[in-house]
Amino acid sequence: MKAHRHITPPEMIRNVAIIAHVDHGKTTLVDALIKQSGLFRENQRVEECFMDSNALERERGITILSKNLSLQFMDYRINLVDTPGHVDFAGEVERVLQMANGCLLLVDSFEGPMPQTRFVLKKALAAGLRPVVVINKIDRPDARVSEVEDEILDLFIDVGADEGSLDYPILYASGRGGYAVRSMEDERVDIRPLLEEIVKQVPPPPGDLDKPAKLLITSLDYNDYVGRIGVGRILDGVFTGRSDVFRIHPDEVPEKNKILRLYSFRGIQRVEVEEAGAGDVVAICGIENISIGDTISVELCDPEPVIAVDQPVISMTFAANTSPFSGRSGKFLTSRQIRTRLDRELETNVAMRVETAGDERDAFLVSGRGELHLGILIETMRREGYELQVSKPVAIFKRGENGELLEPVEELAVDIPDSYMGIVMEVLGPRRALLESSKRLLDNYLRLIFSVPARGLLGFRSMFLNMTNGTGIMNQCFRAYEPYRGDIPESRNGVMVATDPGVATGYAIKNLSERGTLFYGPGEEIYEGLVVGERPLSGDLKVNIVKKRHVTNHRSATSEELEKLQAPRRMTLDQALEYVAEDEWVEVTPDAIRLRKKGEVKLGRKSV
């Protein structure tokens, strides 16, 4: 074997993916691992949850994009990948698992395994990863560790784990407390037992340093200075910076390229290195057309199999904003700019599809894994300065082998106080939901598991939070395409639609407030066709929210008193995407989210 001074041999590397359900504490546990591995000076300030570097990730408390870091533990290098826990980012999960040989399965000590835990674990076991189970948050006062252990075993059996996978170790941890133990009776000191178990249980990556260098690209990044950056695990050999390579992809002619820079991970930083060997996770730049699924090799060879990703189940129409307020706050307004941005998203977002929407050249049908998946994209574009209008999300149907209509069906889990069971069942029934199981939890809570058509869950989340007064928890996960379950009645109330442009007046709002809930307050600009409020009845109502009080020569003694008006109901982007009807657009700009009727806006008429 050739000597390589800077190379960690494959047998001293452990590549581990952290998989868990949303909010089970994986990012916090990673923070504890980093702090105790000597990556930072003792007096250095460490930002909490720094792996969630994206602003949206911090706001929503979820991981959207995978992150890589490397820890040095004794003589071992442990490459950790923090993966998304939400099923809408399954495309990201599946790619990341290709880089790992083992996984930490994190489960909350109270909630136990959730539907998305089942989804990601099944993917991990299918990829041949060796699991290490971590029951996290054992310092919770409501922890039910022994019951959760039984539920985890049931989960492994349920997803078809083989005998080898069933022989998994269990550790008990608190990411916030910064410790892990092998037994609940052990002294709770530090996180070292978890690091030791990773080294012991996770197999080293396969690979031979003496074979021709070969790398599979599983993730992409972008940098304004160096362009596209490909991330993946080296399968064989040793790569050096500025080496000549081939970019090989199925059904494409191999291209000759040169690696300009080679990066390895040291802690949370990408550090340029002279060389890196088999088993290590690296990043390379300099290959202009590099894409996910590419095999990078110093010699011509057969490409590695392309990673299969679950197909989209929800689609929406994206178009340039055509409202009278278009261009007031955005930097990118045209359909060409929107298409360019969507094409850029396709380079890294493998679970998304974009195509022209029917006969409309300037509109695009964007398909994804769910409302959250597409909602995150829209919110990101809005913050980047894009203006656009988007339609109501709709489920993607398919035809079966015998011509039967199939639709995407999701598994829905709700945790609710038992007093709300009746109203939840009453609302889900017409949405074609089928109750599959129920379990009683602590504090008079119930966990109900339903199978529901994806279209039946559109707009359900906000309604669920309202009907349970914010005490309910719901999670959903795509299960399969199943036969169409029948029509679902429209559940939304009618809306109030503005008939005149201008500025909303307190006088008009006071009169209209008797007819429903208003979305705008006095002094806000209005245009014709804007949805300005909701009625308690079905059917839409056209209203004049800019109407002024008739002026007379008489003044009452109290005419100068300010009228007390109810605060307008403001919608977030997520709420608007759930609320919008088929004949409406959600107008999305950097400083506003509006709802308006399609075809009712008279272009060219400016507000007064």
C-alpha positions in Angstrom: 0.0 0.0 0.0 1.2 3.5 -0.9 2.0 5.9 2.0 -0.2 8.9 2.2 0.8 11.3 5.0 -2.5 13.2 5.3 -4.9 10.3 4.7 -7.1 8.7 7.4 -7.4 5.0 6.4 -10.9 3.8 5.9 -10.8 1.5 8.9 -10.4 4.6 11.1 -13.4 6.4 9.7 -17.0 6.2 10.8 -19.7 7.8 8.6 -23.0 8.3 10.5 -26.3 9.8 9.6 -28.5 11.2 12.3 -32.2 10.4 11.6 -35.2 11.3 13.7 -38.6 12.8 13.7 -39.1 16.5 13.7 -38.3 18.1 17.1 -36.8 15.0 18.7 -33.7 16.9 19.4 -31.1 15.7 16.9 -29.6 19.2 16.2 -29.2 19.8 19.9 -27.5 16.5 20.4 -25.1 17.2 17.6 -24.3 20.5 19.3 -23.4 18.6 22.5 -21.2 16.2 20.5 -19.3 19.1 18.9 -18.8 21.0 22.2 -17.4 18.0 23.9 -15.1 16.9 21.1 -12.6 19.7 21.5 -13.6 21.5 18.4 -13.9 24.8 20.3 -11.8 26.5 23.0 -13.4 26.4 26.4 -14.0 30.1 26.5 -15.2 30.3 22.9 -18.9 31.2 22.4 -20.7 28.5 20.6 -23.9 29.4 18.8 -26.8 27.1 19.7 -28.2 24.9 16.8 -25.5 26.3 14.4 -26.1 23.3 12.1 -29.5 24.9 11.3 -27.7 27.7 9.5 -30.6 28.6 7.2 -32.8 31.4 8.5 -35.9 29.4 7.8 -34.5 26.5 9.7 -33.9 28.6 12.8 -37.4 30.1 12.6 -39.3 26.9 12.1 -37.1 24.7 14.4 -36.6 22.1 11.7 -33.7 20.9 9.5 -34.3 21.4 5.8 -30.9 20.8 4.3 -28.4 18.2 5.3 -25.2 19.4 7.0 -21.8 17.7 7.3 -19.3 17.9 10.1 -16.3 15.9 11.2 -15.3 15.0 14.8 -12.0 13.6 15.9 -12.5 11.0 18.7 -9.3 9.3 19.8 -7.7 8.1 16.5 -11.0 7.9 14.7 -12.6 10.4 12.4 -16.4 10.5 12.8 -18.2 12.2 9.9 -21.7 13.2 11.0 -24.5 14.1 8.7 -27.5 15.9 10.2 -30.5 15.0 8.0 -34.0 16.5 7.6 -36.6 14.8 9.8 -39.6 16.0 7.8 -41.0 13.7 5.1 -41.3 16.7 2.7 -37.5 16.7 2.5 -37.3 13.0 1.8 -35.2 13.7 -1.3 -32.5 15.2 0.9 -32.7 12.2 3.3 -32.3 9.6 0.7 -29.2 11.2 -0.8 -27.5 11.7 2.5 -28.0 8.1 3.6 -25.8 7.1 0.6 -22.8 8.7 2.4 -23.2 6.8 5.7 -22.6 3.3 6.9 -24.5 3.7 10.2 -27.2 5.8 11.7 -28.2 7.3 15.0 -31.9 6.8 15.4 -33.1 9.4 17.8 -36.5 9.0 19.5 -38.1 11.3 22.0 -38.5 9.7 25.5 -42.1 10.8 25.7 -43.4 10.9 22.1 -41.8 7.7 21.0 -41.5 6.6 17.3 -43.6 8.8 15.0 -44.8 8.1 11.4 -41.8 10.0 9.9 -39.5 8.0 12.2 -40.8 4.9 10.5 -40.4 6.4 7.0 -36.7 7.4 7.5 -35.8 4.2 9.4 -37.1 2.1 6.6 -35.0 4.1 4.1 -31.9 3.7 6.4 -32.3 -0.1 6.8 -32.9 -0.4 3.0 -29.6 1.4 2.5 -27.9 -1.2 4.8 -27.1 1.2 7.6 -26.2 -0.2 11.0 -28.5 1.5 13.6 -27.6 2.8 17.0 -30.8 3.8 18.9 -30.7 6.9 21.2 -33.6 7.6 23.4 -33.3 11.4 23.8 -34.6 13.9 26.3 -34.6 11.4 29.2 -34.6 14.4 31.6 -38.1 15.2 30.6 -40.5 14.9 33.6 -43.0 13.0 31.5 -40.4 10.6 30.0 -41.7 7.0 29.6 -38.5 5.2 28.6 -39.6 1.6 29.1 -42.7 2.0 27.0 -40.8 3.8 24.3 -38.2 0.9 24.2 -41.1 -1.5 23.4 -42.5 0.8 20.7 -39.0 1.0 19.1 -38.8 -2.8 18.9 -42.3 -2.9 17.4 -41.2 -0.3 14.9 -38.2 -2.3 13.8 -40.3 -5.4 13.3 -43.0 -3.4 11.5 -40.5 -2.1 8.9 -39.2 -5.6 8.3 -35.8 -5.3 10.0 -33.6 -8.5 9.7 -32.1 -10.3 12.7 -28.9 -8.3 12.5 -30.6 -5.0 12.6 -32.8 -6.1 15.5 -29.7 -6.6 17.6 -29.3 -2.8 18.0 -27.7 -1.1 21.0 -29.8 1.5 23.0 -28.3 4.6 24.7 -30.1 7.1 26.8 -29.3 10.7 26.3 -30.0 14.3 26.9 -28.8 16.7 24.2 -29.6 19.7 26.3 -27.9 18.1 29.3 -24.9 17.0 27.3 -24.7 13.4 28.4 -25.4 9.8 27.2 -25.5 6.6 29.3 -25.8 2.9 28.4 -28.2 2.3 31.3 -30.6 4.6 33.1 -28.8 3.8 36.4 -25.4 4.9 35.1 -23.9 8.2 36.2 -24.7 11.0 33.8 -21.4 12.6 33.1 -20.8 13.4 29.4 -21.5 12.3 25.8 -18.5 10.0 25.5 -20.5 6.7 25.7 -22.3 7.7 22.5 -19.0 8.3 20.7 -17.6 5.0 21.9 -20.7 3.2 20.7 -20.5 4.8 17.3 -16.9 3.5 16.9 -17.8 0.1 18.1 -21.1 -0.5 16.2 -20.8 1.4 12.9 -18.7 -0.4 10.4 -15.9 1.4 8.6 -16.7 2.4 5.0 -15.6 0.0 2.3 -12.9 1.2 0.0 -9.3 0.6 -1.1 -6.8 3.4 -1.1 -4.8 1.7 -3.9 -7.6 1.5 -6.4 -8.3 4.3 -8.9 -10.0 7.2 -7.2 -13.8 7.3 -7.5 -16.4 9.5 -5.8 -20.2 9.6 -5.9 -21.8 13.0 -5.7 -24.8 12.9 -3.3 -25.3 16.6 -2.4 -24.7 20.0 -4.0 -23.8 23.4 -2.7 -23.2 26.7 -4.3 -20.6 29.4 -3.7 -20.5 32.8 -5.6 -16.7 32.5 -5.9 -16.2 28.9 -7.0 -19.6 28.0 -8.4 -21.1 24.5 -7.9 -19.6 22.4 -5.1 -20.2 18.6 -5.2 -20.3 16.7 -1.9 -20.0 12.9 -1.5 -18.1 9.9 -0.1 -14.9 8.7 -1.8 -15.6 5.1 -2.8 -12.0 4.1 -3.7 -8.5 5.5 -4.1 -7.1 8.9 -3.2 -8.1 12.3 -4.8 -5.7 15.2 -4.9 -6.4 18.8 -5.6 -6.0 19.9 -9.2 -6.3 16.3 -10.5 -7.7 15.5 -13.9 -11.0 13.5 -13.6 -14.0 12.2 -15.6 -17.6 13.2 -14.8 -19.6 10.1 -15.6 -23.4 9.9 -15.5 -25.8 7.3 -16.9 -27.0 8.0 -20.4 -24.5 10.8 -20.8 -21.1 11.0 -22.6 -18.3 11.1 -20.0 -16.6 14.6 -19.7 -13.0 15.4 -18.9 -12.7 17.9 -16.1 -10.2 19.1 -13.5 -10.8 19.4 -9.7 -9.7 22.9 -8.8 -10.1 22.6 -5.1 -10.6 19.6 -2.7 -12.2 20.1 0.7 -12.5 17.9 3.7 -14.6 18.6 6.8 -12.9 19.6 10.0 -15.5 20.3 12.6 -18.1 22.4 11.0 -15.7 24.0 8.5 -14.8 23.0 5.0 -11.0 23.0 4.8 -9.0 22.8 1.6 -6.7 19.7 1.7 -4.0 18.3 -0.5 -5.5 14.8 -0.7 -8.3 12.7 0.7 -8.9 9.0 0.6 -11.5 6.2 0.4 -14.2 6.4 3.0 -13.9 10.1 3.7 -16.7 12.7 2.9 -15.3 15.5 0.8 -16.4 18.4 -1.3 -14.9 19.3 -4.7 -15.3 22.4 -7.0 -14.2 23.3 -10.5 -16.6 21.0 -12.4 -19.1 23.3 -13.9 -21.9 20.8 -14.8 -21.5 18.6 -11.7 -24.9 17.2 -10.5 -26.3 14.8 -8.0 -25.7 11.2 -9.0 -22.5 11.9 -10.9 -19.6 9.5 -10.6 -16.2 11.4 -10.5 -13.3 9.1 -11.4 -9.7 9.5 -12.4 -10.3 6.7 -14.9 -13.2 5.8 -17.3 -15.5 3.4 -15.5 -19.2 2.4 -15.2 -21.2 5.0 -13.4 -22.5 4.3 -9.9 -26.3 3.6 -9.7 -28.3 6.9 -9.5 -30.1 7.3 -6.2 -33.9 6.6 -6.6 -36.0 9.3 -4.9 -39.7 9.2 -4.1 -41.9 11.1 -6.6 -43.8 14.3 -5.9 -47.4 14.1 -4.7 -48.5 17.7 -4.6 -48.3 20.4 -7.4 -48.9 24.1 -7.6 -48.9 26.7 -10.4 -46.2 29.4 -10.2 -46.6 32.6 -12.3 -45.3 36.2 -12.5 -47.3 38.5 -10.3 -49.9 40.3 -12.4 -51.7 42.3 -9.7 -51.9 46.1 -9.8 -49.3 46.2 -6.9 -46.8 44.2 -8.9 -43.2 45.6 -8.8 -43.7 47.6 -5.6 -41.2 45.6 -3.5 -39.7 42.8 -5.5 -36.4 42.8 -7.5 -37.3 39.8 -9.7 -40.6 40.1 -11.4 -40.7 38.4 -14.8 -41.6 34.8 -15.6 -38.1 34.3 -17.1 -36.5 35.2 -13.8 -38.8 32.9 -11.9 -38.1 30.0 -14.3 -34.3 30.6 -13.9 -34.7 30.5 -10.2 -36.8 27.3 -10.4 -34.2 25.7 -12.7 -31.5 26.5 -10.1 -33.6 24.9 -7.4 -33.8 21.7 -9.5 -30.0 21.4 -9.4 -30.1 20.6 -5.7 -33.8 19.7 -5.0 -34.1 16.3 -6.5 -37.6 15.7 -5.2 -39.0 18.6 -7.2 -40.3 18.8 -10.7 -41.0 21.9 -13.0 -42.8 21.9 -16.3 -44.8 24.5 -18.3 -48.4 24.8 -17.0 -50.6 23.7 -19.9 -51.0 26.4 -22.6 -49.6 29.2 -20.4 -46.0 29.9 -21.4 -45.5 32.2 -18.5 -46.8 29.8 -15.8 -45.1 26.8 -14.4 -46.4 23.6 -12.8 -44.1 22.9 -9.8 -44.5 19.5 -8.1 -43.1 18.5 -4.7 -43.4 16.2 -1.7 -45.9 18.3 0.2 -47.2 21.7 1.2 -44.2 22.3 3.4 -41.7 21.3 0.7 -43.2 23.9 -1.8 -43.9 26.4 1.0 -40.3 26.6 2.0 -39.3 27.2 -1.6 -41.8 30.0 -2.0 -40.8 31.6 1.3 -37.1 31.4 0.3 -37.8 33.0 -3.1 -39.8 35.8 -1.4 -36.9 36.6 0.9 -34.6 36.7 -2.1 -36.7 39.4 -3.7 -39.0 37.5 -6.0 -42.6 38.4 -6.7 -44.9 35.7 -7.9 -48.4 34.3 -7.6 -49.2 30.7 -6.8 -52.3 28.6 -7.0 -54.0 26.2 -4.6 -51.9 23.0 -4.0 -53.5 20.0 -5.6 -52.8 16.2 -5.3 -51.1 14.4 -8.3 -53.2 11.5 -9.5 -52.1 8.5 -11.4 -53.6 5.6 -13.4 -53.1 2.0 -12.2 -52.2 -1.0 -14.3 -55.9 -1.6 -15.0 -56.7 2.0 -15.7 -58.1 2.7 -12.2 -57.6 6.2 -10.7 -55.0 6.3 -7.9 -54.3 9.1 -5.5 -51.5 9.7 -2.9 -52.5 8.6 0.6 -50.8 9.8 3.8 -50.5 8.4 7.2 -51.7 11.0 9.7 -50.9 10.8 13.5 -52.6 13.2 15.9 -52.0 13.5 19.6 -55.0 15.2 21.2 -56.7 15.6 24.6 -59.4 12.9 24.6 -62.1 15.6 24.8 -61.3 16.6 21.2 -61.7 13.2 19.7 -65.2 13.7 18.6 -64.7 16.9 16.7 -61.5 15.6 15.0 -63.3 12.5 13.8 -66.2 14.7 12.6 -63.9 16.9 10.5 -61.8 14.1 9.1 -64.7 11.8 8.2 -65.8 13.9 5.1 -62.2 14.2 4.1 -62.2 10.4 3.5 -60.0 9.6 6.5 -60.0 6.0 7.9 -59.1 5.5 11.6 -56.5 2.7 11.8 -55.5 2.7 15.4 -55.7 4.5 18.7 -53.6 4.5 21.8 -54.0 6.2 25.2 -51.1 8.3 26.3 -50.4 10.1 29.6 -52.4 13.1 30.8 -55.6 12.0 29.1 -54.1 12.3 25.6 -54.9 10.0 22.7 -52.8 9.2 19.7 -55.0 8.5 16.6 -53.5 7.1 13.4 -55.5 7.7 10.2 -54.9 7.0 6.5 -56.1 10.1 4.6 -55.9 11.1 0.9 -53.3 13.9 0.5 -56.0 16.2 -0.9 -58.0 15.7 2.3 -55.2 17.2 4.4 -54.8 20.3 2.3 -55.8 23.1 4.6 -56.3 20.8 7.5 -53.4 21.9 9.7 -54.7 25.4 10.6 -58.2 24.0 11.2 -56.8 21.3 13.5 -54.9 23.8 15.6 -58.0 25.9 15.9 -60.3 23.1 16.8 -57.9 21.8 19.5 -57.1 25.3 20.8 -53.4 24.7 20.0 -53.1 21.6 22.2 -53.0 19.1 19.4 -50.0 17.8 17.6 -50.2 16.4 14.1 -47.7 14.7 11.8 -48.2 13.2 8.3 -46.2 10.9 6.1 -46.7 9.7 2.5 -47.6 6.0 2.5 -48.6 4.9 -1.0 -50.8 5.5 -4.1 -54.2 3.9 -3.4 -57.6 3.8 -5.3 -59.4 7.1 -5.4 -61.7 7.4 -2.3 -64.3 9.7 -3.7 -65.2 13.4 -3.7 -64.4 15.6 -0.7 -66.9 18.5 0.0 -65.5 22.0 0.0 -65.1 23.0 3.6 -64.1 26.7 3.3 -66.5 29.5 4.0 -67.2 32.3 1.5 -65.0 35.4 1.3 -65.5 39.1 0.8 -64.0 40.4 -2.4 -63.2 44.1 -3.0 -65.2 45.9 -5.8 -63.3 49.2 -5.8 -59.6 50.3 -5.6 -58.6 52.8 -3.0 -57.7 53.0 0.7 -59.6 51.0 3.3 -61.7 53.2 5.6 -62.7 52.7 9.2 -66.2 53.5 8.2 -66.5 50.7 5.7 -64.6 48.3 7.9 -67.0 48.9 10.8 -70.0 48.1 8.7 -68.4 45.1 7.1 -67.2 43.6 10.4 -70.8 42.6 11.1 -70.7 40.4 8.1 -67.4 38.5 8.9 -63.7 38.7 9.7 -61.7 41.3 7.8 -58.1 40.8 6.6 -57.2 44.5 6.2 -57.3 47.6 8.5 -57.9 51.3 7.9 -55.4 53.1 5.7 -54.3 50.0 3.7 -54.4 50.1 0.0 -56.9 47.9 -1.8 -57.4 46.8 -5.4 -60.4 45.3 -7.2 -60.6 41.6 -6.8 -58.6 41.4 -3.6 -60.0 39.0 -1.0 -60.5 41.3 2.0 -62.3 39.1 4.5 -64.1 35.9 5.3 -67.9 35.3 5.7 -69.4 32.9 8.2 -71.6 31.6 5.3 -70.8 29.8 2.0 -70.7 31.9 -1.2 -68.6 34.9 -1.9 -69.7 38.5 -1.4 -68.5 41.6 -3.3 -68.0 44.5 -0.9 -66.7 48.1 -1.0 -64.1 48.3 1.7 -62.9 51.8 0.6 -66.3 53.5 1.0 -66.2 56.8 2.8 -68.7 58.3 5.2 -71.1 60.7 3.5 -70.1 64.3 4.5 -72.9 66.5 5.9 -72.9 69.9 7.6 -74.0 68.4 10.9 -71.6 67.0 13.4 -72.6 64.8 16.4 -71.0 65.4 19.7 -69.2 62.1 19.5 -68.2 62.2 15.8 -64.5 62.8 16.6 -64.3 59.7 18.8 -62.3 56.9 17.3 -64.3 53.8 16.5 -63.1 50.6 18.1 -62.4 48.2 15.3 -61.5 44.6 15.5 -57.9 43.8 14.6 -57.6 42.4 11.1 -56.7 38.7 10.7 -53.2 38.4 9.2 -52.2 35.3 7.3 -48.7 33.8 7.1 -47.7 32.2 3.8 -48.4 28.7 5.2 -51.9 29.8 6.2 -52.6 31.4 2.9 -51.5 28.3 1.0 -53.9 26.2 3.1 -56.7 28.8 2.8 -56.6 29.7 -0.9 -59.4 28.4 -3.2 -59.2 27.0 -6.7 -60.4 30.3 -8.2 -57.8 32.4 -6.3 -54.1 33.3 -6.4 -51.8 33.8 -3.4 -49.9 36.9 -4.3 -46.4 36.6 -2.8 -44.0 39.6 -2.5 -41.1 40.4 -0.2 -43.3 42.6 2.0 -46.8 41.1 1.7 -49.0 38.0 1.3 -52.3 38.6 -0.4 -55.2 36.6 -1.7 -57.1 37.6 -4.8 -59.6 36.2 -7.2 -58.4 35.0 -10.6 -59.5 37.1 -13.6 -61.1 39.8 -11.6 -58.2 42.2 -11.5 -58.4 44.9 -14.2 -54.8 45.6 -15.1 -53.9 49.2 -15.5 -56.3 50.5 -12.9 -54.2 52.0 -10.1 -55.4 52.4 -6.6 -56.3 55.9 -5.5 
